[in-house]
Amino acid sequence: MTGPRSPAETFAELFERVALAGLCEDGKTWADAEPLRSPGAILRAYRAAPPVTDAGLRAFVAANFRIDASPLETTSTAGLCVARAIEALWPALTRTAPAAPRYSSLLPLPHPYLAPGGRFTETYYWDSYFALLGLDDPQAAREMADNFAHLIRAHGHVPNGNRTYYLGRSQPPVFFLTAGLTEPRDPAAAYARYLPELVAEYRWWMRGATQARQGAPVRRVVRMPGGALLNRYWDDKDTPRDESFRADVRLAKASPQPEREIWRNLRAGAESGWDFTSRWLADGQSLELIRTTDIVPIDLNCILHGLEGAIADGAERAGDASGAARYRRKAAARKAAIVRHLWNEPTGLFDDFDWTAARLRGAVTAAAVYPLFFAIADAGQAARTAQVVARELLAPGGLLATNRVTGQQWDAPNGWAPLQWLAVRGLEAYGHNALAGEIAGRWSALVSDVYARTGRFLEKYDVVTLGAGGGGEYPIQDGFGWTNGVTARFLAGQPS
């Protein structure tokens, strides 16, 4: 399904020139600029008399675009305890966009939504679920689920965020988890309510399944040795990301890969939410060797197993016995494929699979907790996972994303709120309560201590030195939706 054009597609050589000139310190600021008149008129004026100097270009941009480089404003929480401070921030992180500004890259949403904070002033797909955990408001969850359902009806999937430049990709497909928050005592009722949209999203992720062959994936579908179908991250586009245009062009020049290949892999890494990490790097270290699309990730396939189960539950509640049976077979087949292909016996963890080399990656990452959260692991696998997590990933401030130090933000020494939640819930489900409590306690203490010292809630944390996280493509961001949501839930004593 095609959608609105992104700013890079709309403004062509003008967008590229401004992005590469670095007129905006943050490339996302330029991607979010609002045209003051029709794009066609702006582009005609530019082509008729392109500015010769950067100063002239800056003046042209100022005359034709509204540029707002300010981060999302939050309210003061001075003097408040952590729990009260988080509660006070929810209104500041709540946005509305029933009608987007004309010609802007923003996609309208019918209901209020949560933005993460900082430079991220729109909603983000998987962020929203973890933020909603702490808001603990079924009505807010209903509004967010309705927004996701709207995006699926409009575009066939939930994009990375509600911007036109995110339409080529999604993020980890947690719509069904968000829907479940609308009916916490009876999630099947929620799945039945959103059944058409859940099925539509699933079909989007499985496009090309009938054409996929071993060694020849189609879009997000990979046929494994033996014939089973699993999934990978992907993006329908193979151009520089609008919001990171300059960085992507520079990286392509430093990479031995063809530029279209590296741009697709960067976009696929962004779809994963782990942007970026050693998980996607050929040598486990160098971003210029990113190869996300060569990897069948454990986390995505566990989530899709959960989606298949949710559709089955929803169909059963809606009285569609044959549909329920069909999706239970899909869920069972995926679980069998995950156990067969993604369990790494020597390392004692579930792992990512390199389909090009037909082998497991052998990495130690927090993605290994997903099979516990989604009840895919058996008791023995869960016990071995807990042992490795405790030995390799447990740090003074909580759980590391991976045990590798690369300078990428989804590697050591960083820890992230969603991984803490998934680990705690997953470990509890298998009776590893002491380790789960240790992770939740250390994370909550870290967030509380940083807040006490700085008055800030951060996107990510250094769980080794117990401070702000680092690495990645942009400075540390404040807010911050999913940190607030997970931490509030832990502090309230509601890990389950």
Kinemage of the C-alpha trace (Angstrom):
@kinemage 1
@onewidth
@group {chain A} dominant
@subgroup {mainchain}
@vectorlist {calphas} color= white
{ca met a 1} P 0.000 0.000 0.000
{ca thr a 2} L 1.465 3.314 -1.067
{ca gly a 3} L 1.133 6.333 1.142
{ca pro a 4} L 2.015 10.018 1.301
{ca arg a 5} L 5.427 11.002 0.021
{ca ser a 6} L 8.174 11.756 2.481
{ca pro a 7} L 9.941 15.148 2.530
{ca ala a 8} L 12.978 13.660 0.749
{ca glu a 9} L 10.732 12.332 -2.027
{ca thr a 10} L 8.705 15.533 -2.215
{ca phe a 11} L 11.534 18.055 -2.235
{ca ala a 12} L 14.095 15.922 -4.106
{ca glu a 13} L 17.359 17.803 -4.701
{ca leu a 14} L 16.343 20.663 -2.374
{ca phe a 15} L 15.875 18.271 0.542
{ca glu a 16} L 19.171 16.544 -0.228
{ca arg a 17} L 21.126 19.771 -0.502
{ca val a 18} L 19.827 21.152 2.799
{ca ala a 19} L 20.386 17.830 4.561
{ca leu a 20} L 23.935 17.406 3.278
{ca ala a 21} L 24.786 21.031 4.035
{ca gly a 22} L 23.929 20.375 7.674
{ca leu a 23} L 21.885 23.556 8.007
{ca cys a 24} L 19.996 21.885 10.859
{ca glu a 25} L 22.179 20.420 13.577
{ca asp a 26} L 19.787 17.487 13.961
{ca gly a 27} L 18.716 15.977 10.647
{ca lys a 28} L 15.306 15.177 12.091
{ca thr a 29} L 14.635 18.906 12.488
{ca trp a 30} L 14.815 19.332 8.713
{ca ala a 31} L 12.647 16.263 8.066
{ca asp a 32} L 10.029 17.738 10.421
{ca ala a 33} L 10.053 21.221 8.856
{ca glu a 34} L 6.622 22.546 7.824
{ca pro a 35} L 6.375 24.030 4.312
{ca leu a 36} L 4.773 27.477 4.318
{ca arg a 37} L 3.282 27.002 0.851
{ca ser a 38} L 2.731 24.166 -1.577
{ca pro a 39} L 5.757 21.910 -2.134
{ca gly a 40} L 5.363 22.316 -5.866
{ca ala a 41} L 5.659 26.088 -5.621
{ca ile a 42} L 8.681 25.851 -3.329
{ca leu a 43} L 10.466 23.402 -5.584
{ca arg a 44} L 9.740 25.471 -8.713
{ca ala a 45} L 11.141 28.563 -7.025
{ca tyr a 46} L 14.256 26.673 -5.962
{ca arg a 47} L 14.863 25.229 -9.409
{ca ala a 48} L 14.323 28.574 -11.070
{ca ala a 49} L 17.013 30.273 -8.975
{ca pro a 50} L 18.929 27.856 -6.742
{ca pro a 51} L 20.911 29.738 -4.094
{ca val a 52} L 24.644 29.719 -4.738
{ca thr a 53} L 25.880 29.925 -1.141
{ca asp a 54} L 24.934 28.227 2.110
{ca ala a 55} L 23.813 31.618 3.396
{ca gly a 56} L 21.496 31.969 0.431
{ca leu a 57} L 20.226 28.449 0.947
{ca arg a 58} L 19.568 29.175 4.599
{ca ala a 59} L 17.598 32.299 3.662
{ca phe a 60} L 15.566 30.331 1.095
{ca val a 61} L 14.722 27.691 3.684
{ca ala a 62} L 13.770 30.311 6.268
{ca ala a 63} L 11.439 31.981 3.774
{ca asn a 64} L 9.705 28.743 2.779
{ca phe a 65} L 9.652 26.505 5.857
{ca arg a 66} L 8.781 26.716 9.524
{ca ile a 67} L 11.591 24.996 11.424
{ca asp a 68} L 11.243 24.161 15.099
{ca ala a 69} L 14.372 22.706 16.676
{ca ser a 70} L 13.060 22.878 20.241
{ca pro a 71} L 12.524 19.586 22.082
{ca leu a 72} L 9.186 18.548 23.490
{ca glu a 73} L 8.620 20.719 26.556
{ca thr a 74} L 7.991 19.021 29.875
{ca thr a 75} L 6.696 20.413 33.121
{ca ser a 76} L 8.846 21.082 36.170
{ca thr a 77} L 8.930 18.234 38.688
{ca ala a 78} L 11.179 19.924 41.237
{ca gly a 79} L 10.557 18.701 44.759
{ca leu a 80} L 8.445 15.726 43.703
{ca cys a 81} L 9.311 12.113 44.469
{ca val a 82} L 9.942 9.824 41.509
{ca ala a 83} L 6.428 8.376 41.356
{ca arg a 84} L 4.781 11.809 41.578
{ca ala a 85} L 7.209 13.297 39.070
{ca ile a 86} L 6.380 10.611 36.533
{ca glu a 87} L 2.678 11.168 37.115
{ca ala a 88} L 3.140 14.897 36.560
{ca leu a 89} L 4.903 14.341 33.246
{ca trp a 90} L 2.144 12.375 31.501
{ca pro a 91} L 0.130 15.455 30.442
{ca ala a 92} L 3.283 17.050 29.011
{ca leu a 93} L 4.007 13.930 26.948
{ca thr a 94} L 0.448 13.717 25.618
{ca arg a 95} L -0.075 15.213 22.178
{ca thr a 96} L -2.935 15.619 19.719
{ca ala a 97} L -2.865 15.768 15.922
{ca pro a 98} L -6.411 15.243 14.611
{ca ala a 99} L -5.376 17.274 11.555
{ca ala a 100} L -1.719 17.622 10.633
{ca pro a 101} L -0.412 21.004 9.422
{ca arg a 102} L -0.856 21.261 5.675
{ca tyr a 103} L 2.080 19.796 3.703
{ca ser a 104} L 3.888 18.636 6.874
{ca ser a 105} L 5.377 15.187 7.384
{ca leu a 106} L 3.119 14.542 10.401
{ca leu a 107} L 0.411 11.886 9.997
{ca pro a 108} L -2.835 12.830 11.764
{ca leu a 109} L -4.258 10.593 14.495
{ca pro a 110} L -7.849 10.689 15.719
{ca his a 111} L -7.077 10.484 19.436
{ca pro a 112} L -4.487 11.853 21.896
{ca tyr a 113} L -1.225 9.955 21.955
{ca leu a 114} L 1.955 9.710 23.993
{ca ala a 115} L 5.198 11.098 22.600
{ca pro a 116} L 8.463 9.823 24.104
{ca gly a 117} L 9.982 13.263 24.754
{ca gly a 118} L 12.976 15.296 23.654
{ca arg a 119} L 13.400 15.371 19.877
{ca phe a 120} L 10.636 12.786 19.535
{ca thr a 121} L 7.449 14.866 19.395
{ca glu a 122} L 5.336 12.287 17.526
{ca thr a 123} L 4.200 8.892 18.748
{ca tyr a 124} L 6.372 5.803 18.288
{ca tyr a 125} L 4.945 2.344 17.896
{ca trp a 126} L 6.620 0.107 20.452
{ca asp a 127} L 7.494 2.978 22.801
{ca ser a 128} L 3.806 3.595 23.377
{ca tyr a 129} L 3.079 0.169 24.861
{ca phe a 130} L 5.787 0.471 27.510
{ca ala a 131} L 4.757 4.029 28.381
{ca leu a 132} L 1.140 2.934 28.820
{ca leu a 133} L 2.209 0.342 31.393
{ca gly a 134} L 2.908 3.113 33.870
{ca leu a 135} L -0.004 5.318 32.929
{ca asp a 136} L -2.232 2.379 33.966
{ca asp a 137} L -5.309 3.887 32.304
{ca pro a 138} L -7.504 1.614 30.136
{ca gln a 139} L -9.057 4.663 28.461
{ca ala a 140} L -5.662 6.019 27.405
{ca ala a 141} L -4.767 2.540 26.173
{ca arg a 142} L -8.037 2.451 24.217
{ca glu a 143} L -7.216 5.760 22.548
{ca met a 144} L -3.733 4.544 21.631
{ca ala a 145} L -5.051 1.224 20.337
{ca asp a 146} L -7.644 3.104 18.280
{ca asn a 147} L -4.843 5.242 16.837
{ca phe a 148} L -2.925 2.113 15.853
{ca ala a 149} L -6.062 0.594 14.325
{ca his a 150} L -6.553 3.808 12.335
{ca leu a 151} L -2.984 3.629 11.006
{ca ile a 152} L -3.450 -0.002 9.982
{ca arg a 153} L -6.652 0.843 8.121
{ca ala a 154} L -5.029 3.857 6.463
{ca his a 155} L -1.617 2.413 5.629
{ca gly a 156} L -1.769 -1.357 6.092
{ca his a 157} L 0.530 -1.318 9.110
{ca val a 158} L 1.565 0.782 12.092
{ca pro a 159} L 4.563 2.814 10.917
{ca asn a 160} L 7.653 3.416 13.042
{ca gly a 161} L 6.055 6.751 14.030
{ca asn a 162} L 3.321 9.022 12.721
{ca arg a 163} L 5.486 10.725 10.119
{ca thr a 164} L 5.373 10.199 6.347
{ca tyr a 165} L 9.078 9.341 6.326
{ca tyr a 166} L 8.421 6.350 8.591
{ca leu a 167} L 5.881 4.686 6.294
{ca gly a 168} L 8.376 2.280 4.692
{ca arg a 169} L 8.831 0.435 7.958
{ca ser a 170} L 7.088 -0.524 11.167
{ca gln a 171} L 8.512 -1.378 14.591
{ca pro a 172} L 8.149 -4.469 16.791
{ca pro a 173} L 4.420 -5.221 16.269
{ca val a 174} L 3.022 -4.728 19.762
{ca phe a 175} L -0.452 -3.536 18.754
{ca phe a 176} L -1.970 -6.663 20.305
{ca leu a 177} L -0.168 -6.007 23.603
{ca thr a 178} L -1.461 -2.442 23.601
{ca ala a 179} L -4.960 -3.704 22.819
{ca gly a 180} L -4.684 -6.087 25.758
{ca leu a 181} L -4.179 -3.131 28.104
{ca thr a 182} L -7.686 -1.926 27.216
{ca glu a 183} L -9.150 -5.074 28.808
{ca pro a 184} L -6.562 -6.137 31.385
{ca arg a 185} L -8.884 -8.775 32.889
{ca asp a 186} L -10.104 -10.116 29.550
{ca pro a 187} L -7.610 -9.439 26.737
{ca ala a 188} L -9.443 -11.828 24.388
{ca ala a 189} L -12.324 -9.351 24.335
{ca ala a 190} L -9.923 -6.662 23.136
{ca tyr a 191} L -8.468 -8.974 20.500
{ca ala a 192} L -11.985 -9.664 19.220
{ca arg a 193} L -12.731 -5.927 19.056
{ca tyr a 194} L -9.609 -5.240 16.989
{ca leu a 195} L -9.600 -8.527 15.092
{ca pro a 196} L -9.762 -7.068 11.544
{ca glu a 197} L -6.819 -4.762 12.252
{ca leu a 198} L -4.774 -7.487 13.974
{ca val a 199} L -5.246 -9.750 10.958
{ca ala a 200} L -4.386 -6.922 8.553
{ca glu a 201} L -1.182 -6.169 10.435
{ca tyr a 202} L -0.212 -9.831 10.484
{ca arg a 203} L -0.771 -10.113 6.732
{ca trp a 204} L 1.414 -7.055 6.195
{ca trp a 205} L 4.281 -8.713 8.062
{ca met a 206} L 3.749 -11.938 6.105
{ca arg a 207} L 3.560 -10.399 2.612
{ca gly a 208} L 5.513 -12.567 0.185
{ca ala a 209} L 5.248 -15.720 2.288
{ca thr a 210} L 4.111 -17.860 -0.636
{ca gln a 211} L 7.033 -16.676 -2.795
{ca ala a 212} L 9.793 -16.965 -0.175
{ca arg a 213} L 12.292 -19.763 -0.780
{ca gln a 214} L 15.209 -20.983 1.299
{ca gly a 215} L 18.056 -18.572 0.621
{ca ala a 216} L 15.695 -16.130 -1.081
{ca pro a 217} L 13.547 -14.222 1.460
{ca val a 218} L 10.761 -11.935 0.303
{ca arg a 219} L 10.321 -8.694 2.193
{ca arg a 220} L 10.080 -9.660 5.863
{ca val a 221} L 9.575 -13.407 5.360
{ca val a 222} L 12.416 -15.947 5.498
{ca arg a 223} L 11.999 -19.626 4.658
{ca met a 224} L 14.219 -21.592 6.993
{ca pro a 225} L 16.011 -24.896 6.358
{ca gly a 226} L 13.270 -27.518 6.451
{ca gly a 227} L 10.646 -25.133 5.088
{ca ala a 228} L 9.361 -23.277 8.160
{ca leu a 229} L 8.600 -19.568 7.841
{ca leu a 230} L 10.118 -17.001 10.172
{ca asn a 231} L 10.556 -13.242 9.836
{ca arg a 232} L 13.197 -10.544 9.634
{ca tyr a 233} L 13.241 -6.763 9.816
{ca trp a 234} L 13.038 -4.857 6.532
{ca asp a 235} L 12.093 -1.542 4.977
{ca asp a 236} L 10.331 -1.093 1.680
{ca lys a 237} L 12.765 1.701 0.788
{ca asp a 238} L 16.506 1.599 0.107
{ca thr a 239} L 17.381 5.293 0.319
{ca pro a 240} L 18.882 7.401 3.121
{ca arg a 241} L 16.470 7.935 6.002
{ca asp a 242} L 14.927 11.412 5.864
{ca glu a 243} L 15.651 12.009 9.558
{ca ser a 244} L 19.291 10.832 9.263
{ca phe a 245} L 20.005 11.697 5.634
{ca arg a 246} L 23.457 13.200 6.015
{ca ala a 247} L 24.695 10.473 8.383
{ca asp a 248} L 23.408 7.723 6.102
{ca val a 249} L 25.103 9.201 3.027
{ca arg a 250} L 28.375 9.529 4.907
{ca leu a 251} L 28.179 5.983 6.235
{ca ala a 252} L 27.535 4.592 2.763
{ca lys a 253} L 30.716 6.257 1.530
{ca ala a 254} L 32.695 4.513 4.292
{ca ser a 255} L 31.109 1.106 3.717
{ca pro a 256} L 32.238 -1.646 1.356
{ca gln a 257} L 28.562 -2.514 0.796
{ca pro a 258} L 26.593 -1.084 -2.141
{ca glu a 259} L 24.924 2.091 -0.932
{ca arg a 260} L 21.369 0.831 -1.540
{ca glu a 261} L 22.150 -2.249 0.508
{ca ile a 262} L 23.510 -0.359 3.486
{ca trp a 263} L 20.605 2.102 3.436
{ca arg a 264} L 18.097 -0.763 3.445
{ca asn a 265} L 19.943 -2.360 6.359
{ca leu a 266} L 19.982 0.907 8.322
{ca arg a 267} L 16.253 1.265 7.772
{ca ala a 268} L 15.647 -2.341 8.809
{ca gly a 269} L 17.700 -1.705 11.946
{ca ala a 270} L 15.441 1.250 12.691
{ca glu a 271} L 12.393 -0.990 12.257
{ca ser a 272} L 13.815 -3.331 14.892
{ca gly a 273} L 13.848 -0.571 17.505
{ca trp a 274} L 17.450 -1.608 18.263
{ca asp a 275} L 19.030 1.173 16.231
{ca phe a 276} L 21.806 0.290 16.400
{ca thr a 277} L 23.457 -2.756 17.938
{ca ser a 278} L 26.147 -5.377 17.459
{ca arg a 279} L 23.294 -7.792 16.702
{ca trp a 280} L 23.069 -6.366 13.187
{ca leu a 281} L 26.789 -5.888 12.461
{ca ala a 282} L 28.732 -8.436 10.396
{ca asp a 283} L 31.775 -8.179 12.655
{ca gly a 284} L 29.777 -7.309 15.764
{ca gln a 285} L 31.522 -3.935 15.910
{ca ser a 286} L 31.380 -1.757 12.772
{ca leu a 287} L 28.240 0.099 11.695
{ca glu a 288} L 29.477 0.286 8.118
{ca leu a 289} L 29.099 -3.509 8.070
{ca ile a 290} L 25.435 -3.489 9.110
{ca arg a 291} L 23.436 -6.391 7.672
{ca thr a 292} L 20.128 -6.412 9.519
{ca thr a 293} L 18.226 -8.044 6.666
{ca asp a 294} L 20.533 -11.093 6.773
{ca ile a 295} L 19.371 -11.916 10.287
{ca val a 296} L 16.302 -13.752 11.596
{ca pro a 297} L 15.876 -12.085 15.026
{ca ile a 298} L 14.592 -13.916 18.067
{ca asp a 299} L 12.605 -10.955 19.417
{ca leu a 300} L 10.539 -10.283 16.288
{ca asn a 301} L 9.573 -13.927 15.909
{ca cys a 302} L 8.491 -14.206 19.526
{ca ile a 303} L 6.301 -11.114 19.110
{ca leu a 304} L 4.736 -12.536 15.951
{ca his a 305} L 4.060 -15.789 17.810
{ca gly a 306} L 2.233 -13.674 20.376
{ca leu a 307} L 0.291 -11.912 17.611
{ca glu a 308} L -0.764 -15.244 16.105
{ca gly a 309} L -2.006 -16.366 19.499
{ca ala a 310} L -3.860 -13.099 20.059
{ca ile a 311} L -5.621 -13.424 16.695
{ca ala a 312} L -6.598 -16.983 17.582
{ca asp a 313} L -8.005 -15.841 20.937
{ca gly a 314} L -9.850 -12.967 19.296
{ca ala a 315} L -11.304 -15.170 16.580
{ca glu a 316} L -12.491 -17.692 19.151
{ca arg a 317} L -14.155 -14.947 21.184
{ca ala a 318} L -15.781 -13.631 17.992
{ca gly a 319} L -17.216 -17.093 17.224
{ca asp a 320} L -14.858 -17.902 14.341
{ca ala a 321} L -13.752 -21.416 15.269
{ca ser a 322} L -12.017 -22.132 11.969
{ca gly a 323} L -10.089 -18.866 12.108
{ca ala a 324} L -9.042 -19.579 15.673
{ca ala a 325} L -7.805 -23.043 14.703
{ca arg a 326} L -5.916 -21.665 11.701
{ca tyr a 327} L -3.996 -19.125 13.764
{ca arg a 328} L -3.306 -21.598 16.549
{ca arg a 329} L -1.637 -23.799 13.938
{ca lys a 330} L 0.416 -20.825 12.781
{ca ala a 331} L 1.463 -20.051 16.350
{ca ala a 332} L 2.392 -23.690 16.993
{ca ala a 333} L 4.410 -23.861 13.786
{ca arg a 334} L 6.287 -20.674 14.635
{ca lys a 335} L 7.021 -21.869 18.160
{ca ala a 336} L 8.415 -25.130 16.802
{ca ala a 337} L 10.576 -23.213 14.308
{ca ile a 338} L 11.860 -20.855 17.004
{ca val a 339} L 12.839 -23.746 19.253
{ca arg a 340} L 14.405 -25.674 16.377
{ca his a 341} L 16.315 -22.864 14.705
{ca leu a 342} L 16.885 -20.134 17.310
{ca trp a 343} L 17.811 -22.048 20.467
{ca asn a 344} L 21.600 -22.057 20.856
{ca glu a 345} L 22.489 -25.095 22.950
{ca pro a 346} L 26.198 -24.246 23.442
{ca thr a 347} L 25.488 -20.715 24.720
{ca gly a 348} L 22.329 -21.618 26.619
{ca leu a 349} L 20.332 -18.787 25.058
{ca phe a 350} L 17.861 -18.156 22.298
{ca asp a 351} L 19.746 -16.407 19.528
{ca asp a 352} L 19.540 -14.616 16.183
{ca phe a 353} L 20.019 -16.691 13.023
{ca asp a 354} L 22.102 -15.632 10.010
{ca trp a 355} L 20.113 -17.050 7.105
{ca thr a 356} L 22.889 -16.290 4.600
{ca ala a 357} L 25.335 -18.525 6.488
{ca ala a 358} L 22.662 -20.867 7.905
{ca arg a 359} L 24.008 -20.535 11.442
{ca leu a 360} L 23.279 -18.915 14.778
{ca arg a 361} L 25.094 -15.713 15.630
{ca gly a 362} L 26.341 -16.834 19.041
{ca ala a 363} L 25.652 -13.496 20.704
{ca val a 364} L 24.655 -12.760 24.294
{ca thr a 365} L 21.840 -10.214 24.220
{ca ala a 366} L 18.767 -9.283 26.233
{ca ala a 367} L 16.643 -10.295 23.246
{ca ala a 368} L 17.056 -13.806 24.673
{ca val a 369} L 14.402 -13.010 27.302
{ca tyr a 370} L 11.604 -12.717 24.728
{ca pro a 371} L 10.943 -16.489 24.613
{ca leu a 372} L 10.306 -16.334 28.356
{ca phe a 373} L 7.963 -13.349 28.098
{ca phe a 374} L 5.985 -15.090 25.340
{ca ala a 375} L 6.050 -18.550 27.010
{ca ile a 376} L 8.001 -20.243 24.210
{ca ala a 377} L 10.927 -21.591 26.262
{ca asp a 378} L 10.644 -24.819 28.214
{ca ala a 379} L 11.652 -24.898 31.875
{ca gly a 380} L 15.190 -26.056 31.109
{ca gln a 381} L 15.761 -23.387 28.485
{ca ala a 382} L 14.387 -20.739 30.831
{ca ala a 383} L 16.713 -21.883 33.625
{ca arg a 384} L 19.767 -21.759 31.392
{ca thr a 385} L 18.706 -18.349 30.073
{ca ala a 386} L 18.401 -17.052 33.620
{ca gln a 387} L 21.902 -18.312 34.431
{ca val a 388} L 23.464 -16.578 31.430
{ca val a 389} L 21.495 -13.381 32.007
{ca ala a 390} L 22.666 -13.257 35.621
{ca arg a 391} L 26.270 -13.940 34.665
{ca glu a 392} L 26.646 -11.876 31.479
{ca leu a 393} L 23.971 -9.161 31.423
{ca leu a 394} L 23.111 -8.232 34.997
{ca ala a 395} L 24.863 -4.965 35.870
{ca pro a 396} L 24.679 -2.664 38.910
{ca gly a 397} L 21.836 -0.660 37.344
{ca gly a 398} L 19.843 -3.431 35.720
{ca leu a 399} L 20.059 -5.425 32.524
{ca leu a 400} L 22.533 -4.669 29.724
{ca ala a 401} L 21.228 -4.717 26.158
{ca thr a 402} L 24.187 -6.888 25.128
{ca asn a 403} L 27.544 -7.788 26.643
{ca arg a 404} L 29.486 -6.049 23.857
{ca val a 405} L 30.878 -2.505 23.925
{ca thr a 406} L 30.678 -0.978 20.452
{ca gly a 407} L 29.677 2.663 20.876
{ca gln a 408} L 26.211 1.793 19.563
{ca gln a 409} L 23.384 2.713 21.885
{ca trp a 410} L 21.804 -0.770 22.029
{ca asp a 411} L 24.990 -2.346 23.367
{ca ala a 412} L 26.863 -2.265 26.666
{ca pro a 413} L 27.041 -0.319 28.875
{ca asn a 414} L 23.493 0.808 28.107
{ca gly a 415} L 20.269 -0.543 29.539
{ca trp a 416} L 16.786 0.229 28.252
{ca ala a 417} L 13.415 0.229 29.992
{ca pro a 418} L 11.589 -2.186 27.658
{ca leu a 419} L 14.252 -4.846 28.112
{ca gln a 420} L 13.980 -4.576 31.894
{ca trp a 421} L 10.223 -5.106 31.718
{ca leu a 422} L 10.375 -8.058 29.337
{ca ala a 423} L 13.105 -9.719 31.398
{ca val a 424} L 11.322 -9.250 34.713
{ca arg a 425} L 7.984 -10.495 33.410
{ca gly a 426} L 9.569 -13.400 31.563
{ca leu a 427} L 11.717 -14.546 34.455
{ca glu a 428} L 8.791 -14.334 36.871
{ca ala a 429} L 6.690 -16.498 34.578
{ca tyr a 430} L 9.212 -19.328 35.012
{ca gly a 431} L 9.709 -18.878 38.730
{ca his a 432} L 13.037 -17.007 38.645
{ca asn a 433} L 11.699 -14.409 41.021
{ca ala a 434} L 14.932 -13.495 42.770
{ca leu a 435} L 16.655 -12.537 39.536
{ca ala a 436} L 13.553 -10.719 38.321
{ca gly a 437} L 13.389 -8.754 41.560
{ca glu a 438} L 17.071 -7.914 41.341
{ca ile a 439} L 16.678 -6.484 37.830
{ca ala a 440} L 13.591 -4.448 38.738
{ca gly a 441} L 15.168 -3.179 41.952
{ca arg a 442} L 18.457 -2.165 40.389
{ca trp a 443} L 16.746 -0.413 37.470
{ca ser a 444} L 14.335 1.488 39.711
{ca ala a 445} L 17.166 2.563 41.984
{ca leu a 446} L 19.192 3.823 39.022
{ca val a 447} L 16.329 5.824 37.529
{ca ser a 448} L 15.484 7.246 40.954
{ca asp a 449} L 19.095 8.198 41.682
{ca val a 450} L 19.609 9.931 38.319
{ca tyr a 451} L 16.333 11.797 38.824
{ca ala a 452} L 17.404 12.875 42.327
{ca arg a 453} L 20.717 14.168 40.981
{ca thr a 454} L 19.530 15.764 37.736
{ca gly a 455} L 15.745 16.112 37.760
{ca arg a 456} L 15.666 14.128 34.492
{ca phe a 457} L 14.156 10.900 33.217
{ca leu a 458} L 16.237 9.600 30.331
{ca glu a 459} L 15.738 7.536 27.208
{ca lys a 460} L 18.541 5.135 28.188
{ca tyr a 461} L 20.954 4.634 31.067
{ca asp a 462} L 24.498 3.449 31.603
{ca val a 463} L 23.751 0.524 33.906
{ca val a 464} L 27.458 -0.029 34.626
{ca thr a 465} L 28.577 3.411 35.812
{ca leu a 466} L 25.034 4.352 36.928
{ca gly a 467} L 24.455 7.489 34.909
{ca ala a 468} L 23.164 8.704 31.576
{ca gly a 469} L 23.466 6.342 28.621
{ca gly a 470} L 25.516 7.198 25.574
{ca gly a 471} L 26.339 6.300 22.000
{ca gly a 472} L 24.066 6.337 19.005
{ca glu a 473} L 23.099 8.966 16.471
{ca tyr a 474} L 21.847 11.767 18.720
{ca pro a 475} L 22.347 13.195 22.234
{ca ile a 476} L 20.620 11.672 25.250
{ca gln a 477} L 16.908 12.582 25.282
{ca asp a 478} L 14.704 13.562 28.224
{ca gly a 479} L 11.097 12.714 28.881
{ca phe a 480} L 10.914 9.850 28.676
{ca gly a 481} L 7.871 7.756 27.923
{ca trp a 482} L 8.982 4.185 28.279
{ca thr a 483} L 11.405 4.860 31.118
{ca asn a 484} L 8.570 6.514 33.020
{ca gly a 485} L 6.101 3.743 32.240
{ca val a 486} L 8.260 0.786 33.217
{ca thr a 487} L 9.748 2.481 36.273
{ca ala a 488} L 6.339 3.580 37.556
{ca arg a 489} L 5.084 0.008 37.227
{ca phe a 490} L 8.070 -1.363 39.113
{ca leu a 491} L 7.793 1.223 41.876
{ca ala a 492} L 4.108 0.466 42.273
{ca gly a 493} L 5.017 -3.161 42.919
{ca gln a 494} L 3.180 -4.354 39.812
{ca pro a 495} L 5.754 -6.326 37.822
{ca ser a 496} L 3.129 -8.877 36.812
